[in-house]
Amino acid sequence: MLKQAIFGGAFDKLPQDVYRRWFIYQMRVSQALIIISMASFIIGSAILALRHGRLHGDLMLGGLVLFYIGIMFSQHPGFTRVMPSPLASILIGLLAIAWFVVYALGMWFSWIVGVILALYYALLLIIRGGLGRKPLYWPNTFFLSGLISLMIALYLGGFRLVIFPVASIVSLMRRVESRQRPIYVIDVPYAVLLPVMTYYLNNPIGLAILSLLTLIVIGVPSKFGPAFKTIYSRAYPIGSSLGRAMLIITAILALIGVPLGDVVHALFIGFIAVIMSSLCIPMLNPGILWFSMRRYGVVGFEIPTLLFISAVLRAIYYLVGPQLIAASLILVFIAYIEVAASYLSGERVKVL
């Protein structure tokens, strides 16, 4: 009973009224984290225009980690068949927000708060049986490796924090493309090496290896069926293809000597943001935030396309001039506006 109170309980062992109450805690925490993170992206992008480089980076990286904690926590029951207890939900929410605040403020002890958060989440995944070779559990292997990598990234600092969103994306893409079954010869080395690659991520070769290995692990889907033609999912086929292309471009940029900061921006915008805009934001967020959209963009796939072009412009600005940075930022804001307009086109769905 103590373990259940601290971590949660299996679906089939919780009374309906208990499950419903625990579900409210879990979803409210996920909603709060996602809303705060999306606000941080908007503020962080605006701050770049005002030339506050350090704060821009902290808000974008911090918001990115917060976003994927919220996304993955919202999916936790479906991925593990375990509903987090109210205490577990409250701890995840408080630790995540506390870490984000002290990290954005530049407090030296932010890494300690972050490590506690990542360690507790890892225990939440392990103790309640969220791992295994079954297709339901196997993608959690990447997420657990991402949490371990996050602890290393928090301690070492810098842009290494991107490792956690990358690991989360790998888990999500393997699920949404119905390729959850283990591919041991590829998956196990990647999961084992992810923390090692985190340590060497400040090296161009390390970043190139991360990009190429990530591409190998997510693979190439055989086809996208009718399920990817709805308002919510029609951006995914093109977005996922562009994201895969950017992993190759990122590796090339790293190996030909493009400044590391520019290569990281390519990975951030061209892969992570592109996948977010075609998977998380249209396909997952509506269900998490309890609303329905009447549309997503004009045709849907132009949103990840704008972000992909933005990433390319940002990566090659040194060949033309700083005006490409401005053009890149404008494209990001256009994508933001399209997403906001799409969200505002919808309405809240009564869940409870």
Sine and cosine of phi, psi and omega as CSV:
sin_phi,cos_phi,sin_psi,cos_psi,sin_omega,cos_omega
0.00,0.00,-0.59,0.80,0.00,-1.00
-0.90,0.43,-0.68,0.73,0.02,-1.00
-0.89,0.46,-0.63,0.77,0.03,-1.00
-0.91,0.41,-0.64,0.77,0.00,-1.00
-0.92,0.39,-0.54,0.84,-0.05,-1.00
-1.00,0.08,-0.62,0.78,-0.14,-0.99
-0.92,-0.40,-0.58,0.81,-0.02,-1.00
0.72,-0.69,-0.03,-1.00,-0.06,-1.00
-0.67,-0.75,0.40,-0.92,0.00,-1.00
-0.92,0.39,0.52,-0.86,-0.01,-1.00
-0.74,0.67,-0.80,0.60,-0.17,-0.98
-0.98,0.19,0.04,1.00,0.00,-1.00
-0.91,-0.41,0.06,1.00,0.00,-1.00
-0.96,-0.27,0.75,-0.66,0.13,-0.99
-0.86,0.51,0.46,-0.89,-0.09,-1.00
-0.85,0.52,-0.67,0.75,-0.02,-1.00
-0.93,0.37,-0.57,0.82,0.05,-1.00
-0.93,0.37,-0.69,0.72,0.02,-1.00
-0.86,0.51,-0.70,0.72,-0.02,-1.00
-0.88,0.47,-0.68,0.73,-0.01,-1.00
-0.92,0.39,-0.67,0.74,0.01,-1.00
-0.92,0.40,-0.59,0.81,0.02,-1.00
-0.87,0.49,-0.64,0.76,0.01,-1.00
-0.88,0.48,-0.72,0.70,0.02,-1.00
-0.86,0.51,-0.74,0.68,-0.06,-1.00
-0.88,0.47,-0.71,0.70,-0.05,-1.00
-0.95,0.30,-0.60,0.80,0.03,-1.00
-0.90,0.44,-0.62,0.79,0.05,-1.00
-0.91,0.42,-0.72,0.69,0.02,-1.00
-0.86,0.50,-0.69,0.72,0.02,-1.00
-0.87,0.48,-0.70,0.71,-0.03,-1.00
-0.88,0.47,-0.71,0.71,-0.03,-1.00
-0.90,0.43,-0.66,0.75,-0.02,-1.00
-0.93,0.36,-0.66,0.75,0.01,-1.00
-0.90,0.43,-0.70,0.72,0.02,-1.00
-0.89,0.46,-0.67,0.74,-0.03,-1.00
-0.91,0.42,-0.67,0.74,0.00,-1.00
-0.91,0.41,-0.57,0.82,0.09,-1.00
-0.91,0.42,-0.61,0.79,-0.01,-1.00
-0.92,0.40,-0.54,0.84,0.04,-1.00
-0.91,0.41,-0.69,0.73,-0.02,-1.00
-0.91,0.40,-0.74,0.67,-0.01,-1.00
-0.91,0.42,-0.67,0.74,-0.01,-1.00
-0.89,0.46,-0.63,0.78,0.04,-1.00
-0.93,0.38,-0.64,0.77,0.02,-1.00
-0.91,0.41,-0.61,0.79,-0.01,-1.00
-0.91,0.42,-0.55,0.83,0.05,-1.00
-0.87,0.49,-0.64,0.77,0.03,-1.00
-0.89,0.46,-0.43,0.90,0.03,-1.00
-1.00,-0.04,0.09,1.00,0.09,-1.00
0.93,0.37,0.56,0.83,0.13,-0.99
-0.98,-0.18,0.99,0.15,-0.16,-0.99
-0.89,0.45,-0.73,0.68,-0.07,-1.00
-0.90,0.43,-0.73,0.68,-0.01,-1.00
-0.91,0.42,-0.59,0.81,0.07,-1.00
-0.84,0.54,-0.76,0.65,-0.03,-1.00
-0.89,0.46,-0.67,0.74,-0.02,-1.00
-0.92,0.40,-0.65,0.76,0.00,-1.00
-0.93,0.37,-0.63,0.78,-0.02,-1.00
-0.95,0.32,-0.73,0.68,0.00,-1.00
-0.93,0.38,-0.70,0.71,0.02,-1.00
-0.89,0.46,-0.68,0.74,0.03,-1.00
-0.90,0.43,-0.58,0.82,0.01,-1.00
-0.90,0.43,-0.72,0.69,0.04,-1.00
-0.89,0.46,-0.71,0.71,0.00,-1.00
-0.88,0.48,-0.64,0.77,-0.01,-1.00
-0.87,0.49,-0.73,0.68,-0.07,-1.00
-0.98,0.22,-0.40,0.92,0.18,-0.98
-0.91,0.42,-0.71,0.71,0.02,-1.00
-0.89,0.46,-0.70,0.71,0.00,-1.00
-0.89,0.46,-0.78,0.63,-0.08,-1.00
-0.93,0.37,-0.57,0.82,0.01,-1.00
-0.93,0.36,-0.57,0.82,0.02,-1.00
-0.91,0.42,-0.48,0.88,-0.03,-1.00
-1.00,-0.04,-0.06,1.00,-0.14,-0.99
-0.80,0.60,-0.75,0.66,-0.01,-1.00
-0.87,0.49,-0.67,0.75,0.00,-1.00
-0.93,0.38,-0.51,0.86,-0.03,-1.00
-0.99,0.10,-0.35,0.94,-0.13,-0.99
-0.78,-0.62,-0.18,0.98,-0.11,-0.99
0.87,0.49,0.45,0.89,0.04,-1.00
-0.79,-0.61,0.80,-0.60,0.06,-1.00
-1.00,-0.01,0.85,-0.52,0.03,-1.00
-0.87,0.50,0.59,-0.80,0.05,-1.00
-0.95,0.33,0.30,-0.95,0.08,-1.00
-0.82,0.57,-0.63,0.77,0.03,-1.00
-0.89,0.46,-0.68,0.74,0.02,-1.00
-0.88,0.47,-0.70,0.71,0.00,-1.00
-0.89,0.45,-0.71,0.71,-0.01,-1.00
-0.89,0.45,-0.67,0.74,0.00,-1.00
-0.90,0.43,-0.70,0.72,0.03,-1.00
-0.87,0.50,-0.72,0.69,-0.03,-1.00
-0.90,0.43,-0.75,0.66,-0.04,-1.00
-0.91,0.40,-0.69,0.72,-0.01,-1.00
-0.91,0.42,-0.66,0.75,-0.01,-1.00
-0.91,0.42,-0.72,0.69,-0.01,-1.00
-0.93,0.37,-0.65,0.76,0.04,-1.00
-0.88,0.48,-0.71,0.71,0.03,-1.00
-0.87,0.49,-0.72,0.69,-0.04,-1.00
-0.86,0.51,-0.68,0.74,-0.03,-1.00
-0.91,0.42,-0.77,0.64,-0.06,-1.00
-0.94,0.34,-0.49,0.87,0.06,-1.00
-0.93,0.38,-0.72,0.69,0.01,-1.00
-0.90,0.44,-0.50,0.86,0.02,-1.00
-0.99,0.13,-0.10,1.00,0.04,-1.00
0.97,0.23,0.43,0.90,0.00,-1.00
-0.96,0.29,0.68,-0.74,-0.08,-1.00
-0.90,0.44,-0.49,0.87,-0.08,-1.00
-1.00,0.04,0.13,0.99,-0.01,-1.00
-0.86,0.51,-0.55,0.84,-0.02,-1.00
-0.91,0.41,-0.51,0.86,0.02,-1.00
-0.92,0.39,-0.72,0.70,0.03,-1.00
-0.88,0.47,-0.68,0.74,0.00,-1.00
-0.90,0.43,-0.65,0.76,0.02,-1.00
-0.91,0.42,-0.65,0.76,0.04,-1.00
-0.87,0.49,-0.69,0.73,0.04,-1.00
-0.87,0.50,-0.78,0.62,-0.04,-1.00
-0.90,0.44,-0.64,0.77,0.00,-1.00
-0.91,0.41,-0.69,0.73,0.01,-1.00
-0.90,0.43,-0.66,0.75,0.02,-1.00
-0.90,0.45,-0.64,0.77,0.03,-1.00
-0.88,0.47,-0.67,0.74,0.05,-1.00
-0.90,0.44,-0.62,0.79,0.03,-1.00
-0.87,0.49,-0.58,0.82,-0.01,-1.00
-0.97,0.22,-0.63,0.77,-0.11,-0.99
-0.99,0.16,-0.76,0.64,-0.16,-0.99
-0.90,0.43,-0.57,0.82,-0.01,-1.00
-1.00,-0.05,0.28,0.96,0.13,-0.99
0.97,0.25,0.69,0.73,0.00,-1.00
-1.00,-0.02,0.16,0.99,-0.02,-1.00
-0.86,-0.50,0.36,-0.93,0.04,-1.00
0.43,-0.90,0.08,-1.00,-0.06,-1.00
-1.00,0.04,-0.16,0.99,0.04,-1.00
-0.89,0.45,0.54,-0.84,0.01,-1.00
-0.81,0.59,-0.54,0.84,0.01,-1.00
-0.89,0.45,-0.63,0.78,-0.14,-0.99
-0.99,-0.13,-0.41,0.91,-0.16,-0.99
-0.84,0.55,-0.70,0.71,0.02,-1.00
-0.86,0.51,-0.35,0.94,0.07,-1.00
-0.90,0.44,-0.34,0.94,0.05,-1.00
-0.86,0.51,-0.68,0.74,0.01,-1.00
-0.92,0.39,-0.64,0.77,-0.01,-1.00
-0.91,0.41,-0.67,0.74,0.04,-1.00
-0.89,0.46,-0.68,0.74,0.06,-1.00
-0.88,0.47,-0.59,0.81,0.06,-1.00
-0.91,0.42,-0.61,0.80,0.04,-1.00
-0.92,0.39,-0.66,0.75,0.06,-1.00
-0.90,0.44,-0.68,0.73,0.04,-1.00
-0.90,0.45,-0.59,0.81,0.03,-1.00
-0.88,0.48,-0.65,0.76,0.03,-1.00
-0.86,0.51,-0.68,0.73,0.02,-1.00
-0.91,0.41,-0.69,0.73,-0.01,-1.00
-0.89,0.45,-0.64,0.77,0.00,-1.00
-0.89,0.46,-0.64,0.77,-0.01,-1.00
-0.95,0.30,-0.67,0.74,-0.05,-1.00
-0.98,0.18,-0.46,0.89,0.06,-1.00
0.99,0.15,-0.09,-1.00,0.01,-1.00
0.98,0.21,-0.36,-0.93,-0.09,-1.00
-0.99,0.17,0.09,1.00,0.01,-1.00
-0.85,0.52,-0.30,0.95,0.00,-1.00
-0.86,0.51,-0.32,0.95,0.00,-1.00
-0.90,0.43,-0.29,0.96,-0.04,-1.00
-0.89,0.46,-0.59,0.81,-0.02,-1.00
-0.93,0.37,-0.75,0.66,0.08,-1.00
-0.86,0.50,-0.62,0.79,0.01,-1.00
-0.88,0.48,-0.71,0.70,0.01,-1.00
-0.90,0.44,-0.64,0.77,0.03,-1.00
-0.90,0.44,-0.65,0.76,0.01,-1.00
-0.90,0.44,-0.66,0.75,0.04,-1.00
-0.85,0.53,-0.71,0.70,0.02,-1.00
-0.87,0.49,-0.71,0.70,-0.05,-1.00
-0.93,0.36,-0.67,0.74,-0.04,-1.00
-0.92,0.39,-0.63,0.77,0.04,-1.00
-0.89,0.46,-0.56,0.83,0.02,-1.00
-0.96,0.28,-0.77,0.64,-0.13,-0.99
-0.93,0.37,-0.43,0.90,0.03,-1.00
-1.00,-0.07,0.19,0.98,0.07,-1.00
0.84,0.54,0.69,0.73,0.07,-1.00
-0.81,-0.59,0.83,0.56,-0.06,-1.00
-0.99,0.12,-0.28,0.96,-0.08,-1.00
-0.93,0.38,0.55,-0.84,-0.03,-1.00
-0.89,0.45,0.65,-0.76,0.21,-0.98
-0.86,-0.52,0.99,0.13,-0.26,-0.97
-0.82,0.57,-0.67,0.74,-0.09,-1.00
-0.90,0.44,-0.39,0.92,0.01,-1.00
-0.97,-0.23,-0.74,0.68,-0.16,-0.99
-0.94,0.35,-0.70,0.71,-0.07,-1.00
-0.90,0.44,-0.76,0.65,0.05,-1.00
-0.85,0.53,-0.62,0.78,0.00,-1.00
-0.90,0.44,-0.74,0.68,-0.01,-1.00
-0.89,0.45,-0.62,0.78,-0.01,-1.00
-0.95,0.31,-0.63,0.78,-0.08,-1.00
-0.99,0.14,-0.28,0.96,-0.06,-1.00
-0.83,0.56,-0.73,0.68,0.06,-1.00
-0.89,0.46,-0.58,0.82,0.03,-1.00
-0.91,0.41,-0.70,0.72,0.02,-1.00
-0.89,0.45,-0.51,0.86,0.05,-1.00
-0.86,0.51,-0.67,0.74,-0.01,-1.00
-0.89,0.46,-0.62,0.79,-0.08,-1.00
-0.99,-0.14,0.27,0.96,-0.09,-1.00
-0.94,0.33,-0.25,0.97,0.05,-1.00
-0.99,0.12,0.13,0.99,0.03,-1.00
-0.93,-0.37,0.71,-0.70,-0.03,-1.00
-0.83,0.55,-0.62,0.79,0.00,-1.00
-0.91,0.41,-0.65,0.76,0.04,-1.00
-0.88,0.48,-0.65,0.76,0.01,-1.00
-0.93,0.37,-0.62,0.78,0.03,-1.00
-0.91,0.42,-0.67,0.75,0.01,-1.00
-0.90,0.44,-0.68,0.73,0.04,-1.00
-0.84,0.54,-0.72,0.70,-0.04,-1.00
-0.89,0.45,-0.72,0.69,-0.06,-1.00
-0.94,0.34,-0.66,0.75,0.03,-1.00
-0.92,0.40,-0.59,0.80,0.06,-1.00
-0.89,0.45,-0.65,0.76,0.05,-1.00
-0.88,0.47,-0.66,0.75,0.00,-1.00
-0.90,0.43,-0.66,0.75,-0.06,-1.00
-0.94,0.34,-0.66,0.75,0.02,-1.00
-0.97,0.26,-0.41,0.91,0.10,-0.99
0.92,0.40,-0.24,-0.97,0.01,-1.00
-0.84,-0.54,0.87,-0.50,-0.01,-1.00
-0.92,0.40,0.52,-0.85,-0.01,-1.00
-0.94,0.34,-0.63,0.77,0.01,-1.00
-0.23,-0.97,0.28,-0.96,0.09,-1.00
-0.91,-0.42,0.90,-0.44,-0.09,-1.00
-0.99,0.11,-0.23,-0.97,-0.03,-1.00
-0.85,0.52,-0.44,0.90,-0.02,-1.00
-0.89,0.46,-0.34,0.94,-0.03,-1.00
-0.99,-0.17,0.42,0.91,0.01,-1.00
-0.88,-0.47,0.17,0.99,0.03,-1.00
-0.99,0.12,0.16,-0.99,0.05,-1.00
-0.82,0.58,-0.65,0.76,-0.10,-0.99
-0.98,0.21,-0.49,0.87,-0.18,-0.98
-0.91,-0.42,-0.06,1.00,-0.12,-0.99
-0.94,0.35,-0.28,0.96,0.06,-1.00
-0.98,0.20,-0.30,0.96,-0.16,-0.99
-0.92,0.40,-0.71,0.70,-0.02,-1.00
-0.82,0.57,-0.72,0.69,0.01,-1.00
-0.96,0.28,-0.67,0.74,-0.01,-1.00
-0.87,0.49,-0.69,0.72,-0.01,-1.00
-0.93,0.37,-0.55,0.84,0.04,-1.00
-0.93,0.36,-0.69,0.72,0.04,-1.00
-0.90,0.43,-0.64,0.77,0.03,-1.00
-0.88,0.47,-0.68,0.74,0.05,-1.00
-0.89,0.46,-0.66,0.75,0.02,-1.00
-0.88,0.48,-0.62,0.79,-0.02,-1.00
-0.93,0.38,-0.48,0.88,0.08,-1.00
-0.89,0.46,-0.63,0.78,0.06,-1.00
-0.93,0.37,-0.71,0.71,0.00,-1.00
-0.88,0.48,-0.67,0.75,0.02,-1.00
-0.86,0.51,-0.71,0.70,0.01,-1.00
-0.88,0.47,-0.67,0.74,0.00,-1.00
-0.91,0.43,-0.72,0.70,0.00,-1.00
-0.86,0.51,-0.66,0.76,-0.01,-1.00
-0.91,0.42,-0.62,0.78,-0.10,-0.99
-0.99,0.16,-0.36,0.93,0.00,-1.00
-1.00,-0.08,0.08,1.00,0.13,-0.99
1.00,-0.07,0.25,0.97,0.11,-0.99
-0.90,0.44,0.67,-0.74,-0.02,-1.00
-0.75,0.66,0.66,-0.75,-0.13,-0.99
-0.85,0.53,-0.64,0.77,0.01,-1.00
-0.86,0.50,-0.60,0.80,0.01,-1.00
-0.95,0.31,-0.57,0.82,0.04,-1.00
-0.92,0.39,-0.67,0.75,0.03,-1.00
-0.89,0.46,-0.64,0.77,0.07,-1.00
-0.87,0.50,-0.63,0.78,0.03,-1.00
-0.88,0.47,-0.69,0.73,0.03,-1.00
-0.91,0.41,-0.68,0.74,-0.04,-1.00
-0.89,0.46,-0.79,0.61,-0.10,-1.00
-1.00,0.09,-0.70,0.71,-0.13,-0.99
-0.98,0.21,-0.44,0.90,0.05,-1.00
-0.94,-0.33,-0.88,0.48,-0.10,-1.00
-0.90,0.44,-0.78,0.62,-0.04,-1.00
-0.92,0.39,-0.59,0.81,0.02,-1.00
-0.90,0.44,-0.70,0.72,0.03,-1.00
-0.92,0.39,-0.64,0.77,0.06,-1.00
-0.84,0.55,-0.69,0.73,-0.09,-1.00
-0.97,0.24,-0.23,0.97,0.00,-1.00
-0.91,-0.42,-0.24,0.97,0.02,-1.00
-0.88,-0.48,-0.91,0.42,-0.13,-0.99
-0.93,0.37,-0.77,0.64,-0.13,-0.99
-0.93,0.36,-0.70,0.72,0.02,-1.00
-1.00,0.03,-0.52,0.86,-0.16,-0.99
-0.99,-0.11,-0.51,0.86,-0.07,-1.00
-0.96,-0.29,-0.70,0.71,-0.08,-1.00
-0.84,0.55,-0.67,0.74,0.00,-1.00
-0.84,0.54,-0.67,0.74,0.02,-1.00
-0.93,0.37,-0.54,0.84,0.00,-1.00
-0.96,0.27,-0.68,0.74,-0.06,-1.00
-1.00,0.04,-0.05,1.00,0.08,-1.00
0.89,0.45,0.86,0.51,0.11,-0.99
-0.49,-0.87,0.27,-0.96,0.04,-1.00
-0.87,-0.49,0.58,-0.82,0.03,-1.00
-0.97,-0.24,0.61,-0.79,0.10,-1.00
-0.99,0.14,-0.39,0.92,0.01,-1.00
-0.39,-0.92,0.25,-0.97,0.15,-0.99
-0.73,-0.68,0.98,-0.21,-0.10,-0.99
0.93,0.36,-0.33,-0.95,0.04,-1.00
-1.00,0.09,-0.82,0.57,0.09,-1.00
-0.88,-0.47,-0.03,1.00,0.07,-1.00
0.99,-0.11,-0.83,0.56,-0.12,-0.99
-0.98,0.19,-0.11,0.99,0.03,-1.00
-0.95,0.30,-0.36,0.93,-0.02,-1.00
-0.93,0.37,-0.80,0.59,0.09,-1.00
-0.89,0.45,-0.48,0.88,0.02,-1.00
-0.91,0.41,-0.68,0.73,0.05,-1.00
-0.86,0.51,-0.68,0.73,-0.01,-1.00
-0.93,0.38,-0.61,0.79,0.04,-1.00
-0.89,0.46,-0.73,0.68,0.02,-1.00
-0.89,0.46,-0.65,0.76,0.05,-1.00
-0.84,0.54,-0.68,0.73,0.00,-1.00
-0.90,0.44,-0.66,0.75,0.01,-1.00
-0.90,0.43,-0.71,0.71,0.01,-1.00
-0.88,0.47,-0.68,0.74,0.00,-1.00
-0.90,0.43,-0.53,0.85,-0.04,-1.00
-0.97,0.25,-0.46,0.89,-0.09,-1.00
-0.93,-0.36,0.24,0.97,-0.09,-1.00
-0.86,0.51,-0.52,0.86,-0.07,-1.00
-0.93,0.38,-0.28,0.96,0.05,-1.00
-0.99,0.16,-0.41,0.91,-0.07,-1.00
-0.91,-0.42,-0.78,0.63,-0.02,-1.00
0.49,-0.87,0.16,-0.99,-0.06,-1.00
-0.90,0.43,-0.22,0.97,0.03,-1.00
-0.89,0.45,-0.41,0.91,0.05,-1.00
-0.94,0.34,-0.48,0.88,0.08,-1.00
-0.91,0.42,-0.68,0.73,0.04,-1.00
-0.89,0.47,-0.68,0.74,0.02,-1.00
-0.90,0.44,-0.65,0.76,0.03,-1.00
-0.88,0.48,-0.69,0.72,-0.01,-1.00
-0.92,0.40,-0.60,0.80,0.03,-1.00
-0.89,0.46,-0.66,0.75,0.02,-1.00
-0.90,0.44,-0.61,0.79,0.05,-1.00
-0.89,0.46,-0.70,0.72,0.00,-1.00
-0.91,0.42,-0.59,0.81,0.06,-1.00
-0.89,0.46,-0.68,0.74,0.05,-1.00
-0.89,0.46,-0.67,0.74,0.05,-1.00
-0.85,0.53,-0.71,0.70,-0.04,-1.00
-0.90,0.44,-0.67,0.75,0.02,-1.00
-0.89,0.45,-0.67,0.74,0.03,-1.00
-0.90,0.44,-0.72,0.69,0.00,-1.00
-0.87,0.49,-0.69,0.73,0.01,-1.00
-0.89,0.45,-0.60,0.80,0.02,-1.00
-0.91,0.41,-0.70,0.72,0.02,-1.00
-0.89,0.45,-0.67,0.74,-0.02,-1.00
-0.94,0.35,-0.32,0.95,0.02,-1.00
-0.96,0.28,-0.28,0.96,-0.07,-1.00
-1.00,-0.06,-0.25,-0.97,0.01,-1.00
-0.51,-0.86,0.38,-0.92,-0.03,-1.00
-0.94,0.35,0.66,-0.75,0.07,-1.00
-0.99,-0.17,0.78,-0.63,0.00,-1.00
-0.98,0.22,0.93,-0.36,0.00,-1.00
-0.98,-0.19,-0.66,0.75,-0.02,-1.00
-0.84,-0.54,0.00,0.00,0.00,0.00
